[in-house]
Amino acid sequence: MMKGGMGNLMKQAQQMQENMKRAQAELANIEVEGQASNGLVKVLITCRNEIKRVSIDDSVMDDKETLEDLIVIAIKDAISKAEKTSEQRLSGLMPAGMKLPF
């Protein structure tokens, strides 16, 4: 049989695991937008990095190379924002000093 301290620790670990699963499910529904060149290219993704939409201004349609670069920049911006949002949401669930694995 577990002593009180160890039993409480196990309950806390299980609660933290349940909270983490719930938070990760919520992140799948949170959307962030990445942009390039003042919004000429926009990418909407979830915080689980699922791309939802890409918007491209007509003014950049003539230059294929530039457009390709802007798409990459917008995707990187969106991923960065998704990571920051995820980290903020999940950091409250972790004990002080413990870092997230991503």
RARA-V870158 format. One line per field, one symbol per residue. ss: DSSP state (H for helix, E for strand, C for the rest). phi: phi as a letter, one per 30 degrees, with the letter a starting at -180 (. if undefined). Layout:
ss: ???
phi: ???
//
This chain:
ss: CCCHHHHHHHHHHHHHHHHHHHHHHHHCCCEEEEEECCCCEEEEEECCCCEEEEEECHHHCCCHHHHHHHHHHHHHHHHHHHHHHHHHHHHCCCCCCCCCCC
phi: .ddeddddddddddddddddddddddddcdcbccbbhhidbbbcbddcicdcabcbdedcddcedddeddddddddddddddddddddddddccdeiccddb
//
